[in-house]
Amino acid sequence: MPTQHDHIQAKKGRNASLVIAGSMLVWLGMQWAAVELNISSRYMLLLDLAVMAAMVWSLVVTFQIWRTRRDADKG
């Protein structure tokens, strides 16, 4: 039977997956829009850095989920 802790872990996993998917969709869309709208490369660099930050955040959250599940299986 799932516990409250399991629900929290599942919510973290959903959030991480939504951030990954959303940031990649925004990045892909802006790559297309940059060409069509002639957006400055400075703004595109800012977008690239924001997407990289989102990916790092997702990696950290995923690592936390993995460590929590690993520790729960040991004890």
N, C-alpha and C positions, 0 to 999 in steps of 0.2 A: 504494500500500500504506500503510495507516495506521501512523503512527509512535507512539511512546510519548507524545509531546506531544499528538497528536490524541486519544488515549485520555483524557488528563488533561483536555483541554478538554471532551470529551464528558461526563465525569464531573461537571465543574463545571456544565455545562448541565442535567444531570439533577437535580443537587442544587438548583439554583435553581428549576427547575420544580416539584419536590416541595415546596419551602418555600412557593412561591406557592400551589399547590393546597391543601396542608395547612393553611396559615394561614387561607385563605379558608373552608375547610370548618369549621375550629374556630370562626372568627368567626361564620359563619352559624348554626352549632349553638348557640353561646352566646347569640346574639340571641334565638333561640326559647326557650332554657332560662331566660334572664333574666326573661322574661315569666311563664313557667310556675312558676318557683321563687321569684319575687320577689327577685331578686338586686339588691343595692345598685348604684346608678349609679356609685359610686366604683370598684367592682370591674370594672364594664363599661368605664369609662374606662381602667383599667389594661390590660384586654384589648385595647382599641382601640390603645393606645400600643404594646403588644407586637406586634400585627399590623402596624402602621405600620413598626416597626423591622424586621420580617421582610421587608416589601416594599422598604424602602430597601436592606437587605442584598442582596436578589435583584437589584435594579436595579444596584447596584455590581458584583456578580459578572457580570451580563449585559454591562455596559459593558466590563469587563475582557476577557471572551471576544471581544467585538466588536473591541476594540483589538488584541488579539493576532492575530486572523485578518486584520485589515486590514494590520498590519505584516508578517505573513508573506506576504501577497500582493504587497507592494511589493518585498520583498527576495528 
